[in-house]
Amino acid sequence: MDRGLWYTWYDLPAEGRDAHLEWVHGTYIPQLLKRPGFLWAGHYAAEKNVVPTGGKQLLHRTNDPAVAAGKDYILLFGAEDTHAFARPIPRKLHAELPAEDRKMLAMRIGERVNIVTEQARIDGPEAKRREGQYTPSPCIQTGNFNISPGGDEDELLDWYTNWRIPTMGKLPGCVGFRKFVSVSCFSKHFALYEFVS
C-alpha cells in the first residue's frame, strides 16, 4: 500500500514556467519514480479565487515567516512508507542531482515540503473510476493544519473518525479520502480529498 506521501507546494515565476513544468513531467518525476519504494506521482495546479462553501473561510494560513507560502502547484509522491523519502531525504536527494536539474529546482518560489504517513483512508462512491491502483484522481483538495495550543486533539480524532471519514465515503463525486499525520515539517495534520472533477 502507499502509506507515505511527500508533498511539495511551490510557486513559479512567469519566465521559464513552461520549461520548468516540462522538466518536472519529462525528467524529474520519471527519475524519482525509479527509486525504491516510490509508487506514483501527481502534479497539480491550484485553482485560483476559490470561494469556500457558504462564502466564509474557516481556516486560515499561518503568518509564521518561517513557513514558506508556496501554493500555486502541488507535487505529490506516494510510496510504500515514509522511509522511501529518507533514502536520502529530499534536501540531500536534490543536492545529488545534476546541475541542470538543480537549476530547475532553484526556480521554485516559496517551496514547502512535508512528509506524512497515513492515519486512515476510505473509498468514496466513485472509487471505481480511479485509473490505477494508486493513481490519485484528476481533482484533489488538500488541507494541512495544526491544533492551536491548548486545543483538543482528542476532539479532532473523534470528528475525523466518527463524522468526516464516514461522510466522505458517501459523498457523490468523491473518489476517496485519506488522513495523514506529519513525519517531518510544520503541520501535524494533513487531509487529501480526491474527486472526479
Secondary structure, 3 states (H helix, E strand, C coil): CCCEEEEEEEECCCCCHHHHHHHHHHHHHHHHCCCCCEEEEEEEECCCCCCCHHHCCCCCCCCCCCCCCCCCEEEEEEECCHHHHHCCCHHHHHHCCCHHHHHHHCCCEEEEEEEEEEEEEEECCCHHHCCCCCCCCCEEEEEEECCCCCCCHHHHHHHHHHHHHHHHCCCCCEEEEEEEEEEECCCCEEEEEEECC
